């Protein structure tokens, strides 16, 4: 049978990109790097590395009335290098996951109980995509885009978020602005916010300067 040379090249290229190991369980005794954690020696890997029991209810007694419990590579070594992870989201009544981004991954949210108002903002023309989600509903948040979740119901809400990375990263806008020592005058110039409001937010969230 004649097989075109282009087809042969495609097969060789595909095989060259395939992983040469089954997994790369994170060695948490070594520092995390841009490519993730280094691999544990296969002889030290056990079934416990591929199971995680830490997605328990989080403490929502805080300023946002919410808790996020992650199972990323730092907590769940078995997902290291696999391009997946998960987190549990608990929202008390009026709880909110503030506007934030995951620079390293897209996210899929599934509501387990309660009612959640969720949305994201596109980077093109800042279009808002807003949806009220109920039990069993799913919503996707594209990588790097600002998004949020709010408990818009009258009971506690529970959701799970899965990510296309073992470590999706996280930057919460409020914390980035008001939980650091960026000078208030610069924040006022770059955000058009009132200085008094900036100082109030810094006092609440722990910022200085």
Buried (B, 14 or more C-beta within 10 A) or exposed (E): EEEEEEEEEEEEEEEEEEEEEEBBBBBBEEEBEEEBBBBBEEEEBEEEBEEBEEBEEBEBEEEBBBBBBBBBBBBBBBBBBBEBBBBBBBBBBEBBBBBBBBEBBBBBBBBEBBBBBBBBBEEEEEEEBEEBBEBEBEBEBBBBBBBBBBBBBEEBBBBBBBBBBBBBBBEBEBBEBBBBEBEBEEBBEEEEBEEEEBBEBBEEBEBEE
